[in-house]
Amino acid sequence: MLDLTYCDFNGTFDIQGFETGSILTKLKTLNLGDNKFNESIITSLSTLSSLTNLDLSQNPMLGPFPAQEFTALENLEMLDLSYCGFTGTFEIQGSERVPILRKLKTLNLVSNGFNESVIKSLNTLSSLTTLDLSYNPMSGPFPAQELSHLINLEELDLSGTQFNGTPNIQACKTLSILKRLESISLSDNNFDKSIISCLSVLPSLKILDLSRSKSLGTSFPVQGIPFLEQ
């Protein structure tokens, strides 16, 4: 385990001479949070194939997520890219041919510039159990169909994403496949009461956070709550 948070490093993480000797071959946890690394650092980490946990949060990275650069990190289980400045989508090009992040269980993308299409591009990450997309600029109805592909999901955070509607009944029904999903945070969005009925198909839901939702109305939605009794 190597922790280099708050060190004011910048540029890349070059591992000179790796081809001639064993360097950090047993490293499993690397924390480089809150430095000044740019997106090129991801390429220089490709030799660390033993990594299971990688924290690159609060580094100034720009542009779309460079998924191909993670091809060699085949054992990665936790990835934190919160507050990194990524934008657009989280495209995982060619993932049907080359396994990319297939073992990833925890993904933190808090406060980047991803739009709602990022959720569809995560479909190949079937091992995900925890997904945090809070405070990214998304819009439209709750992405039920896109989320239904993440069959092992247990915790989901979409707080502050500005989703503002409920999908149709058929789309809501697709959520029933998420049998392990126990916790959802939808705080600080614009959902109305109908979102509760949509989520009622989730068989294991125990925690639902709708705090700071300004469109729920003035009366407590008592008829929609009983499904949380398990």
C-alpha positions as a LaTeX table, in Angstrom:
\begin{tabular}{lrrr}
\hline
Residue & $x$ (\AA) & $y$ (\AA) & $z$ (\AA) \\
\hline
Met1 & 0.00 & 0.00 & 0.00 \\
Leu2 & 1.32 & 3.45 & $-0.98$ \\
Asp3 & $-0.37$ & 6.69 & 0.11 \\
Leu4 & 0.85 & 9.93 & $-1.49$ \\
Thr5 & $-2.17$ & 12.16 & $-0.89$ \\
Tyr6 & $-1.68$ & 15.92 & $-0.48$ \\
Cys7 & 1.93 & 15.80 & $-1.72$ \\
Asp8 & 1.65 & 18.44 & $-4.45$ \\
Phe9 & 3.07 & 16.07 & $-7.09$ \\
Asn10 & 2.29 & 16.94 & $-10.71$ \\
Gly11 & 2.56 & 15.65 & $-14.28$ \\
Thr12 & 2.84 & 11.86 & $-14.60$ \\
Phe13 & 3.80 & 8.89 & $-12.43$ \\
Asp14 & 6.68 & 7.59 & $-14.55$ \\
Ile15 & 8.15 & 4.26 & $-13.52$ \\
Gln16 & 11.50 & 4.45 & $-15.27$ \\
Gly17 & 13.22 & 1.20 & $-16.18$ \\
Phe18 & 10.31 & $-1.07$ & $-15.33$ \\
Glu19 & 11.10 & $-3.19$ & $-18.38$ \\
Thr20 & 14.48 & $-4.16$ & $-16.88$ \\
Gly21 & 13.46 & $-4.92$ & $-13.33$ \\
Ser22 & 10.60 & $-5.59$ & $-10.94$ \\
Ile23 & 9.21 & $-2.34$ & $-9.54$ \\
Leu24 & 6.08 & $-2.18$ & $-7.35$ \\
Thr25 & 4.88 & $-5.51$ & $-8.74$ \\
Lys26 & 3.06 & $-6.36$ & $-5.50$ \\
Leu27 & 1.41 & $-2.96$ & $-5.02$ \\
Lys28 & $-2.32$ & $-3.38$ & $-4.43$ \\
Thr29 & $-3.45$ & $-0.02$ & $-3.05$ \\
Leu30 & $-2.28$ & 3.32 & $-4.46$ \\
Asn31 & $-3.65$ & 6.65 & $-3.25$ \\
Leu32 & $-2.63$ & 9.69 & $-5.27$ \\
Gly33 & $-5.56$ & 11.88 & $-4.28$ \\
Asp34 & $-5.38$ & 15.65 & $-4.09$ \\
Asn35 & $-2.21$ & 16.20 & $-6.11$ \\
Lys36 & $-1.69$ & 17.94 & $-9.46$ \\
Phe37 & $-1.47$ & 14.92 & $-11.76$ \\
Asn38 & $-3.06$ & 15.24 & $-15.20$ \\
Glu39 & $-4.83$ & 12.54 & $-17.21$ \\
Ser40 & $-1.52$ & 11.23 & $-18.64$ \\
Ile41 & $-0.80$ & 9.63 & $-15.28$ \\
Ile42 & $-3.22$ & 6.81 & $-16.11$ \\
Thr43 & $-0.98$ & 5.60 & $-18.94$ \\
Ser44 & 2.06 & 5.52 & $-16.66$ \\
Leu45 & 0.21 & 3.32 & $-14.17$ \\
Ser46 & $-0.39$ & 0.53 & $-16.70$ \\
Thr47 & 2.58 & $-1.49$ & $-15.41$ \\
Leu48 & 1.01 & $-1.84$ & $-11.96$ \\
Ser49 & $-1.08$ & $-4.87$ & $-12.86$ \\
Ser50 & $-1.47$ & $-5.99$ & $-9.23$ \\
Leu51 & $-3.46$ & $-2.88$ & $-8.25$ \\
Thr52 & $-6.84$ & $-3.57$ & $-6.71$ \\
Asn53 & $-7.51$ & $-0.09$ & $-5.27$ \\
Leu54 & $-6.68$ & 3.18 & $-7.03$ \\
Asp55 & $-7.55$ & 6.67 & $-5.80$ \\
Leu56 & $-6.93$ & 9.53 & $-8.24$ \\
Ser57 & $-9.51$ & 11.88 & $-6.75$ \\
Gln58 & $-9.05$ & 15.66 & $-6.83$ \\
Asn59 & $-6.46$ & 15.72 & $-9.58$ \\
Pro60 & $-6.95$ & 18.15 & $-12.52$ \\
Met61 & $-7.85$ & 15.85 & $-15.42$ \\
Leu62 & $-9.77$ & 17.01 & $-18.48$ \\
Gly63 & $-11.76$ & 15.57 & $-21.36$ \\
Pro64 & $-13.48$ & 12.18 & $-21.72$ \\
Phe65 & $-12.55$ & 9.23 & $-19.53$ \\
Pro66 & $-9.59$ & 7.31 & $-21.11$ \\
Ala67 & $-10.95$ & 3.82 & $-20.49$ \\
Gln68 & $-8.46$ & 2.07 & $-22.79$ \\
Glu69 & $-5.63$ & 3.16 & $-20.51$ \\
Phe70 & $-7.06$ & 0.84 & $-17.83$ \\
Thr71 & $-6.79$ & $-2.32$ & $-19.95$ \\
Ala72 & $-3.68$ & $-3.54$ & $-18.11$ \\
Leu73 & $-5.19$ & $-2.91$ & $-14.67$ \\
Glu74 & $-7.23$ & $-6.08$ & $-14.89$ \\
Asn75 & $-7.38$ & $-6.68$ & $-11.12$ \\
Leu76 & $-8.78$ & $-3.27$ & $-10.19$ \\
Glu77 & $-11.73$ & $-3.50$ & $-7.77$ \\
Met78 & $-11.98$ & 0.10 & $-6.49$ \\
Leu79 & $-11.52$ & 3.25 & $-8.57$ \\
Asp80 & $-12.00$ & 6.78 & $-7.23$ \\
Leu81 & $-12.05$ & 9.54 & $-9.84$ \\
Ser82 & $-14.10$ & 12.06 & $-7.89$ \\
Tyr83 & $-13.46$ & 15.77 & $-8.49$ \\
Cys84 & $-11.20$ & 15.10 & $-11.49$ \\
Gly85 & $-12.87$ & 17.26 & $-14.14$ \\
Phe86 & $-13.73$ & 14.51 & $-16.63$ \\
Thr87 & $-16.55$ & 15.37 & $-19.04$ \\
Gly88 & $-18.92$ & 13.77 & $-21.53$ \\
Thr89 & $-19.27$ & 10.00 & $-21.31$ \\
Phe90 & $-17.42$ & 7.06 & $-19.79$ \\
Glu91 & $-16.97$ & 5.17 & $-23.04$ \\
Ile92 & $-15.40$ & 1.72 & $-22.76$ \\
Gln93 & $-14.59$ & 1.16 & $-26.42$ \\
Gly94 & $-13.96$ & $-2.42$ & $-27.51$ \\
Ser95 & $-14.78$ & $-3.89$ & $-24.11$ \\
Glu96 & $-16.49$ & $-6.81$ & $-25.84$ \\
Arg97 & $-13.07$ & $-7.84$ & $-27.21$ \\
Val98 & $-10.72$ & $-6.75$ & $-24.42$ \\
Pro99 & $-11.76$ & $-7.06$ & $-20.76$ \\
Ile100 & $-11.68$ & $-3.58$ & $-19.21$ \\
Leu101 & $-12.43$ & $-3.06$ & $-15.51$ \\
Arg102 & $-14.33$ & $-6.35$ & $-15.43$ \\
Lys103 & $-13.51$ & $-6.92$ & $-11.73$ \\
Leu104 & $-14.39$ & $-3.37$ & $-10.67$ \\
Lys105 & $-16.73$ & $-3.35$ & $-7.67$ \\
Thr106 & $-16.63$ & 0.27 & $-6.49$ \\
Leu107 & $-16.64$ & 3.29 & $-8.83$ \\
Asn108 & $-16.67$ & 6.87 & $-7.53$ \\
Leu109 & $-17.23$ & 9.58 & $-10.16$ \\
Val110 & $-18.55$ & 12.32 & $-7.85$ \\
Ser111 & $-18.48$ & 15.92 & $-9.12$ \\
Asn112 & $-17.16$ & 15.50 & $-12.62$ \\
Gly113 & $-18.77$ & 16.73 & $-15.85$ \\
Phe114 & $-20.35$ & 13.46 & $-17.00$ \\
Asn115 & $-23.80$ & 13.66 & $-18.61$ \\
Glu116 & $-26.62$ & 11.10 & $-18.37$ \\
Ser117 & $-25.18$ & 8.96 & $-21.21$ \\
Val118 & $-22.42$ & 7.85 & $-18.85$ \\
Ile119 & $-24.78$ & 5.33 & $-17.24$ \\
Lys120 & $-25.36$ & 3.42 & $-20.48$ \\
Ser121 & $-21.62$ & 3.24 & $-21.09$ \\
Leu122 & $-21.16$ & 1.48 & $-17.74$ \\
Asn123 & $-23.24$ & $-1.52$ & $-18.86$ \\
Thr124 & $-20.18$ & $-3.75$ & $-19.28$ \\
Leu125 & $-19.15$ & $-3.30$ & $-15.63$ \\
Ser126 & $-21.33$ & $-6.13$ & $-14.39$ \\
Ser127 & $-19.27$ & $-6.65$ & $-11.21$ \\
Leu128 & $-20.10$ & $-3.20$ & $-9.82$ \\
Thr129 & $-21.62$ & $-3.23$ & $-6.34$ \\
Thr130 & $-21.21$ & 0.47 & $-5.47$ \\
Leu131 & $-21.69$ & 3.34 & $-7.94$ \\
Asp132 & $-21.52$ & 7.01 & $-7.02$ \\
Leu133 & $-22.41$ & 9.49 & $-9.80$ \\
Ser134 & $-23.57$ & 12.28 & $-7.53$ \\
Tyr135 & $-23.22$ & 15.90 & $-8.60$ \\
Asn136 & $-22.65$ & 15.31 & $-12.30$ \\
Pro137 & $-24.72$ & 17.41 & $-14.77$ \\
Met138 & $-27.39$ & 14.92 & $-15.84$ \\
Ser139 & $-31.00$ & 15.44 & $-16.86$ \\
Gly140 & $-34.15$ & 13.61 & $-17.87$ \\
Pro141 & $-36.05$ & 10.79 & $-16.15$ \\
Phe142 & $-34.59$ & 8.26 & $-13.72$ \\
Pro143 & $-32.40$ & 5.93 & $-15.89$ \\
Ala144 & $-34.12$ & 2.66 & $-15.00$ \\
Gln145 & $-33.34$ & 0.66 & $-18.14$ \\
Glu146 & $-29.69$ & 1.73 & $-18.23$ \\
Leu147 & $-29.19$ & 0.73 & $-14.59$ \\
Ser148 & $-30.86$ & $-2.65$ & $-15.00$ \\
His149 & $-27.70$ & $-4.05$ & $-16.63$ \\
Leu150 & $-25.71$ & $-3.60$ & $-13.42$ \\
Ile151 & $-27.12$ & $-6.77$ & $-11.90$ \\
Asn152 & $-24.80$ & $-6.89$ & $-8.86$ \\
Leu153 & $-25.38$ & $-3.30$ & $-7.76$ \\
Glu154 & $-25.93$ & $-2.85$ & $-4.01$ \\
Glu155 & $-25.49$ & 0.90 & $-3.49$ \\
Leu156 & $-26.35$ & 3.73 & $-5.89$ \\
Asp157 & $-25.89$ & 7.47 & $-5.38$ \\
Leu158 & $-27.41$ & 9.89 & $-7.93$ \\
Ser159 & $-27.68$ & 12.86 & $-5.58$ \\
Gly160 & $-27.54$ & 16.30 & $-7.14$ \\
Thr161 & $-27.70$ & 15.08 & $-10.73$ \\
Gln162 & $-30.87$ & 17.05 & $-11.60$ \\
Phe163 & $-32.84$ & 14.08 & $-12.87$ \\
Asn164 & $-36.41$ & 15.28 & $-12.95$ \\
Gly165 & $-38.87$ & 12.63 & $-14.06$ \\
Thr166 & $-40.14$ & 9.07 & $-13.73$ \\
Pro167 & $-39.80$ & 6.64 & $-16.66$ \\
Asn168 & $-42.78$ & 4.70 & $-18.04$ \\
Ile169 & $-44.09$ & 1.58 & $-16.32$ \\
Gln170 & $-42.23$ & $-0.83$ & $-18.59$ \\
Ala171 & $-38.93$ & 0.88 & $-17.90$ \\
Cys172 & $-39.59$ & 0.80 & $-14.17$ \\
Lys173 & $-40.26$ & $-2.94$ & $-14.30$ \\
Thr174 & $-36.75$ & $-3.57$ & $-15.60$ \\
Leu175 & $-35.43$ & $-2.54$ & $-12.19$ \\
Ser176 & $-36.76$ & $-5.78$ & $-10.69$ \\
Ile177 & $-33.65$ & $-7.55$ & $-11.96$ \\
Leu178 & $-31.54$ & $-5.57$ & $-9.47$ \\
Lys179 & $-32.13$ & $-8.04$ & $-6.67$ \\
Arg180 & $-29.15$ & $-6.91$ & $-4.58$ \\
Leu181 & $-29.77$ & $-3.16$ & $-4.64$ \\
Glu182 & $-30.35$ & $-2.09$ & $-1.03$ \\
Ser183 & $-29.52$ & 1.61 & $-0.94$ \\
Ile184 & $-30.39$ & 4.50 & $-3.29$ \\
Ser185 & $-29.71$ & 8.18 & $-2.74$ \\
Leu186 & $-31.67$ & 10.56 & $-4.96$ \\
Ser187 & $-31.37$ & 13.62 & $-2.78$ \\
Asp188 & $-31.21$ & 17.12 & $-4.22$ \\
Asn189 & $-33.04$ & 16.24 & $-7.44$ \\
Asn190 & $-36.44$ & 17.15 & $-8.90$ \\
Phe191 & $-38.41$ & 13.90 & $-8.64$ \\
Asp192 & $-42.11$ & 13.90 & $-7.81$ \\
Lys193 & $-43.97$ & 11.23 & $-5.81$ \\
Ser194 & $-44.24$ & 8.86 & $-8.77$ \\
Ile195 & $-40.57$ & 7.91 & $-8.40$ \\
Ile196 & $-41.47$ & 5.99 & $-5.24$ \\
Ser197 & $-43.86$ & 3.72 & $-7.15$ \\
Cys198 & $-41.20$ & 3.15 & $-9.79$ \\
Leu199 & $-38.68$ & 2.03 & $-7.18$ \\
Ser200 & $-41.20$ & $-0.25$ & $-5.48$ \\
Val201 & $-40.22$ & $-3.10$ & $-7.85$ \\
Leu202 & $-36.78$ & $-3.34$ & $-6.23$ \\
Pro203 & $-37.02$ & $-6.49$ & $-4.07$ \\
Ser204 & $-34.21$ & $-5.69$ & $-1.60$ \\
Leu205 & $-34.39$ & $-1.91$ & $-1.21$ \\
Lys206 & $-33.90$ & $-0.87$ & 2.41 \\
Ile207 & $-32.56$ & 2.70 & 2.23 \\
Leu208 & $-34.08$ & 5.45 & 0.08 \\
Asp209 & $-32.88$ & 9.05 & 0.38 \\
Leu210 & $-35.12$ & 11.66 & $-1.26$ \\
Ser211 & $-34.04$ & 14.57 & 0.91 \\
Arg212 & $-34.02$ & 18.07 & $-0.57$ \\
Ser213 & $-36.41$ & 16.98 & $-3.33$ \\
Lys214 & $-38.47$ & 20.08 & $-3.99$ \\
Ser215 & $-41.08$ & 18.44 & $-6.24$ \\
Leu216 & $-42.44$ & 15.75 & $-3.89$ \\
Gly217 & $-45.36$ & 17.95 & $-2.86$ \\
Thr218 & $-46.61$ & 18.99 & 0.54 \\
Ser219 & $-48.19$ & 15.73 & 1.75 \\
Phe220 & $-46.23$ & 12.72 & 2.96 \\
Pro221 & $-46.41$ & 9.92 & 0.31 \\
Val222 & $-47.65$ & 7.32 & 2.77 \\
Gln223 & $-49.16$ & 5.04 & 0.10 \\
Gly224 & $-45.84$ & 4.58 & $-1.65$ \\
Ile225 & $-43.71$ & 3.79 & 1.39 \\
Pro226 & $-44.86$ & 0.29 & 2.56 \\
Phe227 & $-42.49$ & $-1.50$ & 0.13 \\
Leu228 & $-39.59$ & $-0.42$ & 2.38 \\
Glu229 & $-40.75$ & $-2.73$ & 5.17 \\
Gln230 & $-38.24$ & $-5.51$ & 4.47 \\
\hline
\end{tabular}
